[in-house]
């Protein structure tokens, strides 16, 4: 063997045959060959074979051949044909006839269990499960019941040689992170189908509100809308908790809009693609603001307005609460220094309700209780000057229900800030039924002056972010309750395979199980949200006060650990 250049990786001793050179197979070929493995590309479609030859030299397989040539000499075979189980069984049976004994086979089946494929494939069968073929740094791997230890060790060695992290998971349709993510992506597609929010606003909301690199509809475009639709159809048939695919997927597919591979899906991916929606006209927001409330959200919103250059008053129920809130706001302003773009602004805190009379904007940030909010808006409708913009910061209640007592349908709307308000750049802008276009423009101008991005959505439970996030957390708890994984395993897979900034268990502990339960109940009560009932485990966490950070040492991890350690009652 010739000497390798200094610093160059040693060539891999493994040969991997990839059977099926469509989008998934082609991505696997590029990943494996680029990592230095010897790759054989196998397909019967001349067009697919031609696409492989167009790859760059460093990503091109050593051999490109028609099926079944090349399989017999492989150390590992990866079947990457499309998802229907019947097609996979047919191909796996043909592969089996040409394999050397003990050669492991990896199937990319996501919605079909290994038990349904093992008879056709033979004993040493594994599943390689992921969603995005363009992002293969981590995968979930399931092992069939008859797969041997030597075959499992070879799978580990080859994935490690390719630089791919493998998460060992139980065999279930949808697996762990891929199934969780598909559920969320489908709910995002339903939002667009319902006309509830645009694709641009849904994706912006999840990027800024949850720290996603790309929004859920951009992820669907990357997967391929036809591929995602087929996976969702299968999961709706075989798995509990998965809704049928949003009809907008079929509508886009019928127009040839398949996502990135066709240049257009929910978004345009061709060069020169412009913004998806023309900007709404701006309007002067007015400088005088009252924030009603004295809790964490109220003080955070008040701080944001001060930093944005608004003359801001925080209105509390008592002078004692006003003083305490003022101390928190002023400490935050002194600690981090003035905002460079904030300009001159003033701040006061008071319990004197006469401050409501002559202001441009009132933001309600009181307790998340419908009757309390309705009583406040009845007062605002009576005492505020004409044309004062009246906003609720509710995160889960109906904007219309909160603001209706004001008797000013054109002047009310929702401005949902995210916690911590001074840091988070997202604001959900929620018009009520009668909100005027002028006031919508005023509200958007307020967000812009605060340095925030406003996304617009309809008035229903959860708005965009919470309506996507909390059913995802709920489904994650159902996986844990079914003992499909551990809390650490689920968080790790969600981060590396699902691309999430936080695992669902850690995220639940951060927001609080009590908050999650309240929001999930409201989502389920609103049929437009198509959200399932609260998971029994979520109910148990709240009932036992295992809420997460707010109850130190008592969260989902400790609850499940204590439940597992509890003795099993004796039976008579």
N, C-alpha and C positions, 0 to 999 in steps of 0.2 A: 504494500500500500504506500503511495507517495506521501511524503511529509506534508502536514497541514501547515498553512501560514500561521505565524504567531497570533494567538488570540482567536483563531477561527474555531468554531465548535466542531467536535469530532463527528464524523458521519454516523448516522443512526444505523444499527444493524438490522432494523426492522423494515419489512415491506408491507405496506397497507394497500389493499384493494378497495376502492370506493365504487360501489355498484349503483349507478344512477347519477347522471351528471346534469341534473336540473339545477335550480338555484341553490338548494341545500347541499347537494353533492359537489357542486362547483366550489362553494365556499369551503367545504371540508378539504377538497383537493388543495386549494390555495393555502389554507392554514397548515396542513400537514407538510406539503412540499416546501413551503416557506420556512418551516422549522427544521428542514434537513432530512426528513424521512423519505424513504423511497416509496413513491406512490404510483399505483397503477389505476388509471381511470377506465371504467367499464360501463359501456352503454350500447344499446342497439340502435339508437337514434343518430343518424349521420349528422343532423344539425347540432346535437349535443356534443358529439365528438369534435365537430368543427369549432365550437365555442371554447373547448379546452385548449385547442391548438393556438387560440388567440391570446392565451395568458402570457404574462411576462415569463422569461426564462427561469427566474428564481421561484415562480409559483406553478410551473408546469409539471405535470406528472412525468415520470420517466417513460412510461408506456401508456398509450391510449389504444384500447382494443374493444372489440365487440364481445358481448357476453356469450359464453362464460370464460373465455380465455383470460388468463391472468389471475384467476381466483385460486387455482390449485397451488401456486407458489407463494401465496401471501401468508404472512404471520398473523394477520388480522384482517377481517373483512368487515366493511361498514356498508350496510344496506341503506340507501338514501333515496329510494323511490317515493312517489307521492303517498299520502296517508291512508287511503282505503285499505282495510285489513285484508281483503281478498287479494289485492295486488301484492301486498307485502308477503302474504303466505306463499303465493305462487313463485315470487322471486327467491324467497328464502329456501324453498324446497329445491329449486334448481341450483342454488349456491351450495346447498348441503351435499349434493351428489358429486361435487368436484373438490371438496375440501380435504385437506390432510387431517387425520384424526387429531383431536385436541386443539384445533384452530378456533379461537373465539370469534363469534359473530356479534357485531353491534348493529342493532336496528335503531333507526331514528323515529320509530313509532312513538307518538306522544299520547294518542287517545286510545290505543289498543294495549291491553295487558300482555305481558310476556307469556302468561299461561295460554292465551289464545294463539300464540305464534310458535310456541316451543315444539309442538308436534311436527310442524313443517320445517323448522330451522334446525332441530337437533339440540343436544344437551347444553352446549357451551354458549348460551345465548345471553346477551346483555342489552339493555336499552340505553341509548345516548340521548338525553332529553334536554332540550333548550328551545328557545323561541326564535332568536335572531341569528340567522346563519352568518350575518356580517359581524357578529360580536361573539367569538367563540373562545374567550379566555377562560370560561368556566362553564361546566355542564353538570347535570345530575345524571348519575349512573345507577340503574337498577339491575339486579342480578336475578336470573331465572332460577327456579328451584333446583334444577339439576346441574347447574353450571359448576365446574370444578374449580378448586383453589388455584391450580396451575394456570388455568385460563384467566381467572380473575387477576392473578399477579401479572400476567402478560398485558392485560388491558391497562392496568395501573402504569406499567413501565412505558407503554407506548404513549398514553396520554401525557405522562410526565415529560417524555422526550419531546412531545409537541408543545410543551408549555401550557397545557390545559389543566386547570384545577378541576378535580372530580369530587363531587359531593355524593356520597353513598346514600341512596334513598330507597324506601320501600316501593314495590311495584304497584302503581295505581294510575288510572287514566288521568292525564293532565299533570301528573307528578306533583311537585310542590310549588316552587316559584313560578314555573310556566303557567300552571293552572290558575294560580292567584292573579297573575298579571293579566292573563286573557280575560278573566272576569271583569277586571277594572277597565281594560281596553274596550270591551263590549259595552259597558255602561257609558263610556265616553262617546262611543258611536251612536248609542241610543239618544244621547243629548242632542247631537246634531240632527238625527232623524226627526226628533220631536220639534225641531225649530227652537229649542230652549236656549241654545248658545251656538255661536259659530265655532268651527274647527280651530280658528286662530285664537279665540278667547279661551276655549277649553285647554289648549296646549299652553298658552301663556299662564293660565291660572295654576296648572300643575308644575310648571317650571319655577315660577316665583313663589308659589304657596307651599310646595313640597320639595323643592330642590332637585327636581328631575333635570337631567341633561337635555332631554327632548320630551315634548308632550306626548300623551298617549296616542293621539291620532297620527303624529309623526312616526311613532313606533309601529303602528299598524301599517303605515305606508312602507316602512322598512321591511317588515315581515312579508308583505304582499297581501293585498286585500282578499284575493282569491284563496290563498293559503289560510289566512286567518278565518275567513268565513267557513271553510271546510272543517277546520279544527273546532270552531265554536259549535258547528252543527253536530259534530260527533260528541262533544262534551255535553251538550244539551240532552243528547239521547242516553248517555252512559253514566253521567255523574250528577249527583245531587247538588243543587245550589247554582247551576249554570243556566242562564237564560238563553233563549234562542238568539241567533245572530241578529243584530239590528238590520232592518230592511235596507237602510242606506248603503250597506255593503253590497247587496245585490244590485242596487241602482247604479252605483259607481262601476261595478264590474261589467254590467251590461253596456256601459259606455266605453269600455276598454280602459278605464282608469284603475289600474291595478296597484298603484303606489310608485315607489322609486323606479322599479324595473320598466314601467311604461312612461315615466316622466310626469305622471299626474295621478293623484289619489285624493285624499282629503286636502292635500296641498299640491302646489305645482313644484316640480323638481327640475324643470328645465332652466337653463341659464336665462337670466333676465326676468325671472318670475317676480312680479311685483307684489305688493301687499294684497292680502285677500279681501280687504274691505276699505272703502274710502274713509278717511278720518272725519269724524263729526265736527261741526263747527264749534269753536271755543267761544266762551263768553266770560266776561269778568266775574270772578267768583265772589268778590266782596271780601273785606279784610276782617270784619268783626265776627268772632265765633264764640259760641258758648258750648261747652261739653258738659252734659248733665251726667253726674255719677262721680264716685270717688274710689272705685276699685282699680284693679290692675289695668284693665282695658281702658277705663276712663283716663287714668293718669298717663298711660302710654299714648293715647290719641291726643290728649292735650299737649304733651311734649312734642309730638309730631307737628302740630299746628304752630307752636311757638317757633320751632326750627324752620318751618316753612314760611315764616314772615307774617303770620296772622296775629292780630290782637286777640288774645285768647283768655277766656274766663272759664274756670272750672266751677260748676255749680253743684254743691253737695247738699245733703239733707240737713246737716247741722254744722255749726261753726267749728266744732271739734273735728269733724270729719274733713272739713275744708282745710283746716290747718295741717292735718296729717297728710292730706293729698298734696298740698302745696309744698311741703317739705320734700316729698318724694320726687315731684317734678323738678323743683329747684336743685336738688342734689344731683339728679341725672343731668341737668343742663350744665352745672358747674363741673361735674366729673369729666364729661366728654368735651366740654368747650362749646362755644357757639357754632352753629352751622354756617359754613362759609357762604352758602347761598340763601340763608334765611333772611338776611336783611334786618332792619329795625323791627322789633315786635315787643309787645308787652304781655305780661301774664299776671293774673290775679286768681285767687280762689275765694269763694264766698258761699254763704247759705242764703244770701239775699236774692229772692226770686225776681226782683224788679229788673235784674240784668237781662231778662228775656225780652224786654219790651223793644229794644232798639238794636237788633243785630242782623247780620246778613245770613247766618247759618247757625242752626242748632243741631248738634249731634247727640243723640240719646245713647248712653252707654251704661244704663242701669242694669239691675239683675235680670237674668233671662227668664222672666215671668210675664206671661201675656197680659194678665190683668194689671200689673204694675205699669207696663209699657202703655197700655191703652189709657189708663188714667193720666199718665204724663202727657200723651199726645192730645187728649181732650183739653188739658190746661194750655198746651202750646197753641192750639187752635184759637183759644180765647185771647191770650195775652200777647202773642207775637205780632209784630207789624205785618201788614200786607207784603207779599212777595218774599218773606223770609223763607229760606229753604230749610225744610224740616227733615232730618235724616235719622233713621234707626240703624244702630250697629249690630242688630240681632244676627246671630250665627245660625239659628235653626228654626226660628218662628217665621210665620208668614208676614211679609212686609205690609201687605194690605190689611191684615188683621191688627197689626200693631198700630198702624197710622190712621186707620179709618175714623176714629173719634175726633181727629183734628178738624174734619169737615173741609179740608183743602186738598182735594184730589190731585190738583195740578202741581202742588208744592211739596209733595212728600215722596220719599224714595228710601232705598236701603243703601248704606255705605258700610260694607262689611270689611273691617280692618282685621289683620292677622296679628297674632301675638308672637313676639313683642312688636307692638305697633311702630315704634321709632325705627326698627330694623327692617321689618318685612316690607318689601316693595309692592306687594299686591294689595289691591282693593277691589272687592266685587261690587259692581254697580248694579243695583236691582231696582228697576222702575216698578212702581205700582201701576194699576190699570190706567189711571188718569194722569200720570206724571207727564208734564209738558216737555216738548223737545227742547225748549229753552232751558228748563231746569236740569234736564239731563246733561246739556252742554255745560251748564254752570258746575255741576257736580264733577264732570270730567276735568274741567279746568282746575277745580280744587285739588283733585288727585295729582294733576301735573305739577301744580305749584308745590305740593308736598314731596315731589320727587318720586311719585309712585305711578305704577301702571294700573289703569282701571280696565277690568274686563266686565262685559255686560252679560247678564243672564236673566232668565225668567224668575218669577216669584214662586218658588216652591221649596220644600224642605231641603236644607243642606246646601242650596245654591250649587256651585260647581265643585269646589275642592272637597267639602265635607260629604257631599253626595257620592263622590268617588272613593274617598279615603276610608270612611267608616265601614261600608260593606266589605271592603278589602280586609280590614282588621277583623271584622266579624267572621269572615270565611277562614282567616288564618287561625282563629280560635277553634273553629270546627275541626281543622286538621289536627290541632293539638289534643282536642277532646277525644278524637278517634285514635289517638296514639299513633298517628302516621309519621310523626317526627318528634324531635325534642325542641325546646325553646331555642337552644343554641344552634341546633342544626337548621331550624327554619330561618332564623335571623341571618345566618351565614349564607344560606342558599339564596335568600331574597336579595342580599346585597350583591353577591358576586355573579349569580346566574340571572337574577331578575333586574339587576342594575339599579336597585333602590339605595338611596343615601342612608336609610336606617332600616333595620329589620323590623317586621311588624310587632314583635313582642316588645322591643325597646321603645318603639314609637307609641304603643299602647300605654306603657308605663309612663311615658313622657306626658301624654295628653290626659291620662287618668281614665280608669275603667268606668267610673261613674259618668264622666262626660261622654264616653263612647256609648254607654248604654242609653243615655238620654237621647243622643242624636240618632242612634240606630232605631229606637222606638218611634221617633218622629218620622224618620224616613220610611219605615214600614207602614206607618199609618197613612202616608200619602201615596195612593195607588200610582200616581204619575212617576214615582221614583223607582218602581219595580224592585223594591229592596226586601230581602227576606227578613224573617223574624230574628230577634236577638239570639245569638248562640247561647245555649244553656251555660256554657263555661263563663261567658260574660256576665250573666245573671249571678252565677256563683261568686265570681270575683267581687262584685259589688256587695252582695249579701254578707260576705265574710270580711269586708273592708280591706281587701287586697287591691288597692287602687293604683299603686305605682309610686311615683316620686312623692306624692303628697302623703303617703303612709310609708315612711322609710322602712326598708327591710321587708315590705309586704307588697308583692306584685304578682304578676302571672307566674314568674319562675318559682318563687317560694311557695305559692299555692299549689302548683302542680307537683313540686317536690314533696310537700307535706302529704298530699293526697296519695302519691305513689308509695310513701313510707308507712301509711296507715295500715294497721292489721286488717285482714279480710274477716268480716264477721263469720262466726261459725254457723253452719247450717244444721238443722235438726233432721 
